Amino acid sequence: MTILKPLYRLKKYISLYKREIIIGFVLVVVANILYAVLPKILQIIIDKIEQGIASRQLIFYVGLLVFITAVFSGIRFLMRRIIVGVARKIEYHLRNDYFLHLQKLSQNFFIKNKTGDLMARATNDVRSVAMTLGRAYLFFLGNVVVFIVVFVLMVTTNLRLTLLALIPFPLVIFIVYKSMNFFFQTYQKIQEKFSDITAKTQENISGVRVVKAYVQEEHEIKKFMNLNQSYLDENLKLARARGLLSASVEVLFGLAFIVLLWVGGNATIKNQISIGDFVAFTVWLGMLSWPIFSFGWVINLVQRASASMKRINAIMDEKPEIQNTEICDKSIKSINGEIEFKNVSFAYEKMVVLKNINFKIEAGKTAAIVGPTGSGKTTLINLILRLIDSTSGTILIDGKNIRTFRLKMLRKNIGYVPQETFLFSETIEENISFGVKNPEFKEIDWAARVSTIRDDLVNFPDKYQTLIGERGVNLSGGQKQRTAISRALLKKPKILILDDALSSVDTYTEEKILTGFKENNNQQTNLVISHRISSVKHADNIFVLFKGEIVERGRHDELIDKRGFYAELYQQQLLEEALEEL
């Protein structure tokens, strides 16, 4: 069935718990057989009382009724515990695999998808799949057993009454079947609306400073209320449909019950059946109506799980754009740090970002890339990190094609400080040591000293154990950048890349950090990306990037003498500094 197709991915998780599922299956069957047999015992007791028989036999059947009821309750508790436990474990595995898959996906995937939507799938959708399937399994299997056992008991008790009681069943099944597609689509819309709400909430909390700075609270509240109203509307639509379905089924079974009372009552009066038979038959009809009635509810549960699983599958079916290639050499364990670009170009869709880039940076040297905003500097860095692949040309690391290196090994040997500093909601020490497993404190302190963030720690109440808040909200822009630089330095990488990572620090601190790099250089290759000349003037080689092309290259003094773009930028920045001092 099409509706069940999204759930096929769960087979590998279900197979992990075959034993528990089989035990649960047996318990469900036994519990519901006992449940279906209870009216038969009640029938015997009523007939014994009607006949005026007060004997040990009657006491036995009363005791048996109590005993079976107790056993039924105990088994039902165990089966629920086992099945719900399995559902929770499947939820655990599914959420883990979902998160692991997200870690493998490429940068473009996260550009195209909202964070809140991905979060909603990891929380709401995963929970919906596991728990609704657990309940659906319990109810569906239990109802099938009850229906079969009760049907057999009813037929053996009175075939005519059974046939009369079953008259509305085909119509009920038809109504439930016709409603399946509507419920599936509605559940999917509800999950999508919930994702929109989650995404909006996450976005608003992350950007709360901007919202307040631009006095857009009312505007954001209206947008959120519209999303919330849309979510409410879909839920109300679902509630109305479920209510209509329930009412229709109840009316049909109500008619069947009236027919049973009329025909069965007359048969009892005429002594064609005993009072015990009539009472048992009435109870059985109620038992029989519940499986049919709840069948629609079970289908709703499956549809809800299927709709959620379809959304999860949409992410799990995404393939990483950047992967280890066929030419990957797993024997390479480290790199020296030499970088070379040969006729490298990159285009995003139809927009050319880099054109015929050629340069070579020797291992252990410091190189810089300067250029205006939008010139392609960050794209060039992403190519070195293999967050993206070039459209044409070849990138070489130590003279070997970059695609021959395993992604994990390559990135492990590169320390990267991006333009937009990201810090975790943990302590300063934990943020610095993020990329290194169990570093010694003296190494953390060394990295903090080189980045100069240690100078600021004396003013923090808990020094390295200071909690920095959500995304480093308790730190200034410069402190965030220097903490991120410490994190990169602690890796002791073969290649250190600073992507405009000194933009928020003053020139004095910048000079101190760059001097620290020279004094503590462990033969790493440094690549500094900046629009500030002060950040790059001490580099061994400077490449000037303009509109995706390298238009100038050389040392600082050489570029000044050329009186080109670099010299103009330098003079402009000197003028700006002079004006600031006035």
N, C-alpha and C positions, 0 to 999 in steps of 0.2 A: 504493500500500500504506500502511496505517495506520502501520506502524513507520517508514517512510521520510518520512512527512509532516513531522515536526519538522525534518528536514534541508533542507527547501525554502528556508529563509531563507539558506542558504549560496550560493544561485545567484549573488547579486550579487558575492560574493567570488571565486567560481570564474570568472566572466566576466572578471575583471581579469587572469587568467593563462591565457587561451585558448591563446596561442602555446606557452607552456611545457607545458601539458597535452597539446596535440596532438603536440609533439615527444616528450614522454614516452610517449604512446600508441604512436607509431611505433616507438620504441626497445623498448618492451615486446613489441610484436608481433614485431619482427625477432629480438630476443633469444630469445624462446620458440620461434619457428620453428627457429632454429639448434639450440636445446636438444633439440627433438623429433626433429630429423634425425640427431643424433649416433648413436643406435642403428642407423640404416640404414647409416651408414658402417661402424660396427663389424661389422654383418652381412656386408658385402662383404669386409672384411679377414679375418674368420674363415673365410668360404667360400674365399677365395683361399689361405689357409694350409692348409685341409683338402684342397684340390686339389693341394697341393704346389707352388703357383706362387710363386716368389720372383723377382719382376721389378720393373722401374721402376714398373709399375702399382700394385703392392702398396705400394711406398715412397711413391708419390703419395697413396694413400688414407690411409696412416698420417700423412703430413705434413698432409693435409687435415683429419684428425681433430684433430691438435694445433692447427692454425690456427683452425679453427672454435671449438674450446674456448677459445682465447685471445681471439678476437673476442667470443664470448659473454660472457666474464668482463668485458671492457672495456665492452661495451654495458650489461651489467647494472649496473655501477658508475655509469655516466652516468645511466641511467634512475632509479636509486634517489636519486641526488643531486638530480635535477630534481624528481621527485615529492615527495620529503621536503622539499625547499626550498620548493615551492609550499605544502605543508601547514603549514610554519612561518610562511609569510607570511599564510596565511589565519588562523592562530592569532593572529598579530599584529593583523590588522584586526578580528577578532571581539572580542578583548580590549579594543582601543581603543574600539570602538563600545559595548561593554558598559559600560565606565567612563564614557564620555560620556553614555550614557543615564541612568546613576545620578545624574549631576550635575543632570539635568533633573527628576528626580522630587521630589515634594513631601515636606514634613516628615512627614506621616502615614505614608508608605510606610516610612520608616526607624524609626518607632515600632513598626510592626507586624512588621518583619523583623529577624532577628538579624544582627549584624555578621559573625559567623563564618560563617554560612550564605552571605551575599553574597560573602565572601572566597573560600569554597570554590568557588563557581560561577565566579568570575573566574580562579581558578588551576587547580584540578583538572578541572573540567568543560570549560573552554575547551581545555585541553591534550588532554583525552581526545577531544574532537570532532575536532580537527585531525589529530592523529597517528594515531588509529585509522582515520580515513577515508583518510589517505595510504597506510597499509599495506593497507587493504581494497582500494583502487583497484589497487595493484600486484599483489596476489595474485589478485583476481577476474579482471582483464583477462588476466594471464599464464596463469592456469589455464584460462580459456576458449580461448585460443589453443592451448595445449598439448593440451587435450582434443580440439579439432577436428582438429588436424594428426595427432596420434597415432592417433585413431580412423580417419582416412582411411588412414594407413599400415598399421594393423593389418588393416583390411578388405581392402586390396589385397594384403596378404601372405597372409592365411588367414581367410576369412569364418567358417568353422566355429569356429575357436578364439576369434575375436572375440566371437561370440554367446555362447559358453560363459563367457568372462571377464566379460561384462556382466550375467550373471544376477543378482548381488546388488545392482546399481546402483539399480533402482527401490525396493528396500527401504531402502537407505541414504538416498536422497532423502526418502522418507516419514518416516523417523526424524528426520532433520535438520529437516524442515518442522514436525513436531509439537513440536519442542523450542524453536522460535523464540520463542513468547510467554513461556515460562517464563524464558528467558535475558533477555529484554527487561525483564521485571518485576524480576528479581533484580538486574540491573545498576542499575536505577533505585533500588532499595532501598539498594544499596551506596553510591551517590553521596549519598543522603540521610543515611545513617549517617556517612559521612565529613564531611558538613556539620555534623552534630551534634557530632562530635569537635572540628572546627575552631572552632565557636562556643563550646564549653565551654572550650577552651584559651585563646582570646582573652579570654573573660569572666574567667577565673581569673587570667590574667596582669595584666589591667587592675585587678582588684580584690584583688591580692595583699596589700595592706596591711590590708584589712578581714578577709580570710581569716585572716591571722596574728593580728590583734588579737582576734578571737573564737575563736582556737584551733580552727579548722575544717579544718585540713589533712587529717586522716584522713577526714572526711566528704566533702571535695572529691575526694580520691583515690578513694574508693569510687564516687562518681558517675562519675568519669572512667573507671574500670576497667569499670563496667557498660556505658558507651557503647562502649568499646573492645571488650568481649566481644561485644556485639551486632554490631559491625562485623566482627569475626572470624567469628562464626557465619554471617553472610550470605556472606562470602567462602568459607568451608568448604563451604557449601551449593552455591555455584557451582562450586567445585573438584570436588566429588563428581559433580555433574551433567555437567561437562565430561569427567571421567574415565570415567563410564559411557558417554557418547556416543562417546568415542574408542575405548573397549574394544569396543563393539558394532560400530563400523565396521571396526576392525582384524580382528575375528573373521570378519566377512562377506568381507572382502578376502582373509583368510587361506584361507578355503574356496575362493575363486575361484582363488587361486594354486595350491592343491593340485590342483584340477581341471585347471589348465593344465599342471602338471608331469606329471600322469598321462596326459592325452590327448596333450599336445605331445611328451612323452618317447616314447610309443609311436609317434607319427607320425614322429619322428626316427629311431627304431630301424628302422622299416619303410621309411625313405628317402622318406616322403611329403613331408617338408619337410627343409631342410638344417639343419645345426647352427647356422649363422649366423642363419637365420630363427628358430630356437627361442630362441637367446640374445637376439636383438633383440626378439622377442615378449615374453620374460620382463621385459626392461627396460621395454618400453612399458607392460606391465601395471602395473608400479610407478609409471611416470609418470602413467598414467591413473587409478590409485587415489588419487594425491595430490590432484589437483584436486577429486575428489568428497569425499575426506576433509577437505581444507582448506576446502571450500565451507561446511561447518558452522562452521569457525573464522572465515571471512570474515563469515558471518552474525552471529556473536557480536560481531565487531568493529563491524559496522554497528549492531547493537542497542545496544552500549555507547555508541557515538557518538550514536545517536538518543536514548537515555535522558538523556545529558548535555545534548544540545541542547534537549530538552524542558524541562529545568530552566532553561536559559539563556533560552529563549523565554518562560517564565513571567515573567521579569523584564523582558525586552525588550518584551513586550506590555502592560506596565503603562503607563498614561497619566498624565502629571502632572496632579494635581488643580488646580494653579494655573498658568495659562498667560496669555500675552498675549491680550487679548480682541479682539472684532471692532471695538470702539470705540477701540482703541489708536491714539494719535496719534504716529506715528514722527518727526514734525517737532520734538517737544519734546525739547530736549537737556539741560535743567537745571531745577532748581526753586529757589524762594526759601526754602521751609521752613515756610509756614503750614499748620497742621493743624486740621481741623475734623471732628468726629463729629456726625452728625445721626440721632438715633433708631436708633443701631446696637445690634443684638443678635446674640449668637452662642450656638449650642447645639451641643454635641458629642453626636451621636446624640440621645438624649432628655433629656440633662442640660443645663439652661440655665446658661451661664457668665456672660454679660453681658446686661443688660436695659436697653434704651432709654438708651444712653449719649449724652449731648449735651455737648460742650464745644468751645472754640475756642482755639488757641494761635497767637498772632501770630508772624510770622517774626522771628527774632532774639531772642525772649524765652525765659526759662527757666521751664518748668512742671514740676510734680512730681505724682506719683501715690502716695498712701499708702494702705495697707490691710493687714489681716492676711493670713496665708498662706491661699491658696485663694480669695481675693476676686476673682481674674480679672485681676490686673495684667499678668502675662506674656502672657496671651491677647490683651490689648489691644495690646501691643507687636507681637505676631505679626500682628495685623491691619494695623498701619501698614507693616510690612515685606512684607505680602502673602505671608506664609508660609501663611496661611489666609485665607479670604474670609468676610465677615460673612453671617449667616443672613438678616438684614434691615437696612434702613437704608442710609445712604450715608456713606462716608469721603471727605473732600475734601482735596486737597493744592493749595495756592494757588488754592482755589476751584473746582478741577476734580475730577471723579470719579477716585478713585485708579486705577480700571481703565483710564483713558485713557493711563496712563503705561506705557511698556515696563518689564517687570520688571527687566531689566539696568540701565536708566538710573535707575530708582527706587532700587534697592538700592545703586547706585554713589554716590548722593548722601546715603546714610544711613550714619552710623557707629554700630555696634551693639556693645555690650559685654554679653554675656548673663550670667545668674546663674552658670551652670557654665562657668568659664573653660576654654577649650581652647587649648593651645599645642602647636606642632609640635616634633618631636624635632630641633631645629636650634639655631642660635645665637640670642642675644637680639636681635641686629640683624636677623636674617632673620625673626624672629617679628614684630618691630615693623613691618617694611617689607612684610609679607605682602600687604596690599591695594593697594600702590602700586608701579608699575613703575619700577625704577631711580631711587629717590629719592636726593637728595644727603644726605651724612652730616649736614650742619648741620640738615636738616629732621628726621632721625631723632633727633638730639641734642635738638632743641627739644621734640619730642613726649615724649621720656623725661624732660626737665626738668619739663614741666608735670605729668606724672603722678607725679613724684618718684621714679621707679624709678632715675633717674640717680644719686641720692644713695646708693643701695645698690651701684652698680657699682664704686665705689672699693674695695670689699671682695672683688670677684670677680677671680680671677687673670688672666682674659683680657678683662676689661671687656665691651665689646659682643660680642666673639667667643666668649664663654662658652657652651658647650653646656649646654642646660638639661635634657637627659635626656628619657626617654619621657614625653610630656604634661606636661613641666615639673616632673618629680619632684624636681629639685635646687633648686627654688624654694619659698619659703613661700607660703601662701595669698594673703597680701597682695601679695607680689611678682608672683605670677601675675596678679592682678587689675590691678595697675598696668601690667604689660607689655601686657595686653590693652587697657587704656585708651590707652596710647601708640599701639597699632596703629590704634585708631579715630580718634585725633586726627590722625595722619599723613595720613589720607585728606582732611582738611580738609572734612568733609561739611557739607551745608546743614542736616542734622538729626543731632544726636548723642543717642543713647539709651543711658542707663546703667540696666540692669536689675539693681538690687541689687548693683551692681558695686563698692561700697565696704564691703561687709559684713565683709571680712576685714582691713580696715585700722583702726588706732586713730583716735580722734577728732582728735588733733593732725594726723596725716597727712591725714585726711579734709578738715579745714579748709584745709590747705595746697593740696590738689588743687583744691578748689572755688574758692579764691581765685585759683589759676592759671587756671582756666576764665574767670573774669571779666576778668582782666588780658590774656588772650590770645584773647578772644572775637573770631572773625572773622565776626560777624553771623550765626552759626549758631543754629538753634533747639535748645535743650537740653531734653531730657525725662528727668527723673530718677525712677526707680522705687525706692522704698525703704520699709522698715518703721521706719527710724530717722529721727526728727524732725531730728536734727542734719544729716542729708544734704539736707533739703528746705526748711529754715526760711528760706533766703535766696531762694527761688524767687519769681518774679513772680506765680504763681498755683499754688495747691495744690488737687488734687482728691482727696477721700477716697472710696475705693472699699470697699464692704462688701457681701458676698454678691452681687456682680455689678452693683451699682448705685452711682451717685455720690450719696452721702448728704450731703456737705458740700463747699463750694468757697470759695476766698478766699485772702488772704495769711496768713502765719503769725499775725500779731497779731490779725487778724479772726477766725480760727478758734479762737484761744485764748479770745477774748471770748465766743464762742458757747457755750463750755462743753459741747461735744458730744463725739463719739467721738475727734476729733483732740486735744482738750484732755486727755481722759482718758489717751490714749496718751502724750502729752507728759509729764504728771505721773508716770505709771508709769515712764517712762524716766529722768526726773530722780531718782526714788527709787532705781532700780537703780544709777545712777551714784554716788549718795551712799553706798549700801551697799558698793559696790566700793571706795570710798576709805577705809572704816573698817578 
